[in-house]
Amino acid sequence: MKFLLVSLLALSMTSCTSSNNLGECIGIVEDGNPKLIYKVSFRNTIWSFIGLETIIAPVLWLTDFARCPVGRRQSTISRGE
């Protein structure tokens, strides 16, 4: 019981990243903003693995924190040629 309590306390102090300067992180099945490039967040994946016993951490990772924006997409301009 003590281990679970200490784990929850540690997990709450250092949690997953929910956003960065480009925008909000998204879940595994969400489409996200088409103007942004998303990649799986290594940091959030590690925290989810550490909090695996809580069951809440992996669910939150899947639904909200799996992929974070890493850059903006180049706009493609069609000239009609």
Secondary structure, 3 states (H helix, E strand, C coil): CHHHHHHHHHHHHCCCCCEECCEECECCCCCCCCCEEEEECHHHHHHHHHCHHHCHHHHHHHHHHCEEEEEECCCCCCCCC
